[in-house]
Every structure is written in C-alpha cells, then in structure tokens.
Amino acid sequence: MKLVWTAWNEGRHAPNGSGYGIKIPISDRDKFFKREWKAVTLELPIGGVIKEIEVNVNKPSFWSPSCHELINKEIGHGSAPHGERLGLRVSRQNC
C-alpha cells in the first residue's frame, strides 16, 4: 500500500532542521495509528543512509482535528528539495 503525506515547513529554512513536519490525513491517522502508542519510528533517508527517528504521537495536538502532524527536527534533515518525493516509512510503534 502506498500512502502520500505532505511534508511542511514553518516558512523558513533552519539549518538545525527544526520547523519541519509531516501532515497525516485524519483518515490515515485514524486507520494506521493507535491512541495508546507513545511514539512511532520513522525510517528517513538522510545523507544517503536510512536513519530511524522516534516521533511522539502521545500528545493532544496529534489527535486534534487541526494538527495531526508528525513533528521532529530530523525530518528537516531528510527533506527533499521542493517538489520531490521524500522516501519515508513508519516502521513500528513504541508502546
């Protein structure tokens, strides 16, 4: 199954990678994520290698109707140039 999610930025590039996230559609969030999970592990291509990063999903904003975003500064380090697809995989949940 292939899912397409939108990466976003606060509007400015930060060298440390902060200000980036991935917007998860509510239907995907409700289907593929569980409220009892504390975090998920993303496999993110950074500098030609796959790096695992842990992202907190145990917060009200992820489960709200307005936010529902995966946020971690490492997402900024793995972001593709504008218009290109970013290879990303949610590999497991951490309970």
Order of alpha helices (4+ residues) and beta strands (2+ residues): beta-beta-alpha-beta-beta-beta-alpha-beta
